[in-house]
Amino acid sequence: MGRKTFSFVALAALAAATVTFPGVDSVAALAPDADASANDQLTLTGAVDPAPPTELVPQPTVFISEEVVQPLPAAPEAPVLTEAGSLGELIAMVDADAALLSEDMRCLAGAVYFEARGEPLAGQLAVAQVIINRAGDARFPASYCGVVRQRGQFSFMRGSRMPQVRTGSPAWGRAVAIAQIAHQGMWESEAGDAVFFHANYVRPGWSQRKTKLAQINTHIFYR
């Protein structure tokens, strides 16, 4: 073996000895002190082991999708037309556009117009109430037009036809409003549940067999 080879072998052996066998100072530093170990054993004998540290386990994040519903503010109450101080005030508050009337409502308004336009407002409302009561009574036709067109019941009728109405007149506007008030029950009528009426200048035989409920100006109402 030459010198060069020996030198490399010697260096390798020296490096291995340094890593594998530490010096005295190194051995003292790595080995536990015997006295300290004995003291530790005496100190911990009979003592309660400290609680292990709490392990924090991360929880998976859960997203919950829910519809958020916010309460709606209470809707303002619609004005009550019957809070009017009088029937006249209520009539002024009602939309009297005859173009919006159904055929049945036109018949009701027409009967008020022809039969009672010269009567006070309470009398006009009472005539409308009688027609409404008849339509709900099995003894009479079941519609306003059927009641008004019934043969021999209303003297203003020409057979089954109603005369021409002056639609631009204040009387017609009032009749339209009264028909709507009676139909919707917005004002209590003095006629109550009457189904018959006649003018006070006549005395039909049937009136003796009926119960009189009210008299409003020239009309007397019965049930």
C-alpha positions in Angstrom: 0.0 0.0 0.0 1.5 3.4 -0.9 1.5 6.5 1.2 -1.3 8.1 -0.6 -3.6 5.2 0.1 -2.6 5.0 3.7 -3.4 8.6 4.2 -7.0 8.2 3.0 -7.5 5.2 5.2 -6.1 6.9 8.2 -8.4 9.9 7.7 -11.4 7.7 7.3 -10.6 5.8 10.5 -10.1 9.1 12.4 -13.5 10.5 11.2 -15.3 7.3 12.2 -13.7 7.3 15.6 -14.7 11.0 16.2 -18.4 10.3 15.4 -18.7 6.9 17.2 -16.8 7.6 20.4 -17.3 11.1 21.8 -14.9 12.6 24.2 -15.2 12.7 27.9 -16.9 16.1 27.9 -19.4 15.0 25.4 -20.2 11.8 27.4 -20.9 14.0 30.5 -23.2 16.2 28.5 -25.4 13.4 27.0 -25.6 11.1 30.0 -28.1 12.0 32.7 -26.7 13.1 36.1 -27.1 10.2 38.6 -27.8 12.5 41.5 -30.3 14.6 39.6 -32.0 11.4 38.4 -32.3 10.2 42.0 -33.6 13.6 43.2 -36.2 13.6 40.5 -37.4 10.2 41.5 -37.7 11.2 45.1 -39.5 14.4 44.2 -42.1 12.8 41.9 -42.8 9.8 44.2 -46.4 9.9 45.3 -47.1 13.2 43.4 -50.1 13.5 41.0 -49.1 13.6 37.4 -50.0 16.8 35.8 -53.0 16.6 33.4 -52.0 16.1 29.8 -52.4 19.2 27.7 -55.8 19.5 26.0 -55.6 18.4 22.4 -57.5 20.9 20.1 -59.0 18.9 17.3 -60.0 21.2 14.4 -63.7 20.6 13.4 -64.7 20.8 9.8 -66.5 24.0 8.9 -70.1 23.4 8.0 -72.0 26.0 6.0 -75.8 25.9 6.3 -77.8 27.5 3.6 -81.1 28.7 4.8 -83.6 31.2 3.4 -83.6 34.4 5.3 -87.2 35.4 5.9 -87.8 38.9 7.2 -91.3 39.7 8.5 -93.1 42.1 6.3 -94.5 45.3 7.8 -98.2 45.1 8.5 -100.2 46.4 5.5 -102.2 49.5 6.4 -105.9 48.8 6.8 -108.1 49.9 4.0 -110.4 52.8 5.0 -113.8 51.6 6.1 -116.4 53.4 4.1 -119.1 52.8 6.7 -117.2 55.3 9.0 -119.0 58.0 7.1 -121.2 60.2 9.4 -124.2 59.9 7.2 -125.6 58.0 4.3 -125.1 61.2 2.2 -121.4 61.3 3.1 -121.0 57.6 2.2 -122.7 58.1 -1.2 -120.1 60.9 -1.9 -117.3 58.5 -1.1 -118.5 55.7 -3.4 -117.3 55.5 -7.0 -120.5 56.0 -9.1 -118.9 55.1 -12.4 -121.8 53.2 -14.1 -119.4 51.8 -16.7 -118.0 49.5 -14.1 -121.4 48.0 -13.3 -122.5 44.4 -14.2 -125.9 43.8 -15.7 -127.3 42.8 -12.4 -126.0 46.0 -10.7 -127.5 48.1 -13.5 -130.9 46.5 -12.9 -130.6 47.3 -9.2 -129.5 50.9 -9.8 -132.3 51.3 -12.4 -134.9 50.2 -9.9 -133.7 52.7 -7.4 -133.7 55.4 -10.1 -137.2 54.8 -11.4 -138.9 53.6 -8.3 -137.4 56.0 -5.7 -135.4 58.8 -7.1 -137.8 61.3 -5.6 -137.5 59.7 -2.1 -135.0 60.6 0.6 -131.7 58.7 0.5 -132.9 56.3 3.2 -136.0 55.5 1.1 -133.9 54.8 -2.0 -131.6 52.5 0.0 -134.7 50.7 1.3 -136.0 50.0 -2.2 -132.6 48.5 -3.1 -132.6 46.4 0.0 -136.0 44.9 -0.8 -134.7 43.8 -4.3 -131.6 42.3 -2.7 -133.7 40.5 -0.1 -136.0 39.1 -2.8 -133.0 37.8 -4.8 -132.0 35.8 -1.7 -135.5 34.5 -1.1 -136.6 31.2 -2.8 -140.0 32.7 -3.5 -138.5 35.1 -6.0 -136.0 35.0 -8.9 -132.4 34.6 -7.8 -130.9 37.6 -9.5 -131.5 41.4 -9.3 -132.5 41.6 -12.9 -134.8 38.6 -12.4 -136.5 40.4 -9.5 -136.9 43.7 -11.3 -138.2 42.0 -14.5 -140.7 39.8 -12.7 -144.1 40.4 -14.3 -146.4 42.8 -12.4 -144.0 43.8 -9.6 -142.7 47.2 -10.7 -144.9 49.7 -12.4 -142.1 51.5 -14.2 -141.2 48.4 -16.3 -142.4 48.1 -19.9 -142.9 44.4 -20.0 -139.4 43.0 -19.4 -137.6 46.2 -20.5 -136.5 49.1 -18.4 -137.1 52.7 -19.8 -134.1 54.8 -20.9 -132.1 56.2 -18.0 -130.7 59.8 -18.0 -127.2 58.6 -17.2 -125.7 62.0 -16.9 -128.1 63.2 -14.2 -127.2 63.5 -10.4 -130.2 61.2 -9.7 -128.6 58.4 -11.7 -125.2 58.9 -10.0 -126.9 58.6 -6.6 -128.8 55.5 -7.7 -125.5 53.8 -8.8 -123.9 54.7 -5.5 -126.8 53.5 -3.4 -127.0 50.2 -5.4 -123.3 49.5 -4.5 -123.8 50.5 -0.9 -126.8 48.1 -0.6 -125.1 45.3 -2.5 -122.0 45.4 -0.3 -124.0 46.0 3.0 -122.1 49.2 3.8 -125.0 50.9 5.4 -127.9 49.4 7.4 -131.3 50.0 5.9 -134.4 50.7 7.9 -136.2 48.2 5.6 -134.3 45.3 7.3 -135.4 42.0 5.8 -138.5 43.4 4.0 -139.5 41.8 0.7 -142.6 43.9 0.0 -143.4 47.6 -0.2 -146.0 49.9 -1.7 -146.8 53.6 -1.8 -148.8 55.0 1.0 -151.5 56.3 -1.4 -152.6 52.7 -2.3 -153.8 49.9 0.0 -153.2 46.5 -1.6 -155.1 43.5 -0.1 -151.9 41.6 0.6 -150.7 44.3 3.0 -153.2 43.1 5.6 -151.4 39.7 5.8 -147.9 41.1 6.1 -145.8 42.4 9.0 -145.1 46.1 8.6 -141.5 47.0 9.3 -141.0 50.6 8.4 -142.4 53.6 6.5 -140.0 56.0 4.8 -141.7 59.0 3.3 -144.2 57.6 0.8 -143.2 53.9 0.9 -144.3 51.3 3.5 -142.1 48.2 3.9 -143.3 44.7 4.9 -142.0 41.2 5.4 
